[in-house]
Amino acid sequence: MRALKRTLAKHWSGEGVQGPHWQKGFFDHVLRSEESYEEKWEYVRQNPVRAGLVITPEEWPYQGEIHRLTVRAW
């Protein structure tokens, strides 16, 4: 992730796009179980509610999954 962010920031800077390009304190999380996925999905669904943009997550027109993630046992 660090390499991707560095590469994109260099490209954007070369194009004249002013930084900062990334939110401080970025945290990625490896989903390890179906329970964890559901927990994280509900957290994301609630973001527009926490931001005061809608009353319920269902009111947010941009919610949804493009591809359902599945958990595989290694």
Buried (B, 14 or more C-beta within 10 A) or exposed (E): EEEEEEEEBEEEEEEEEEEEEEEEEEEEEEBEEEEEBEEEBEEEBEEBBEEEEEEEBEEBEEBEEEEEEEEEEE
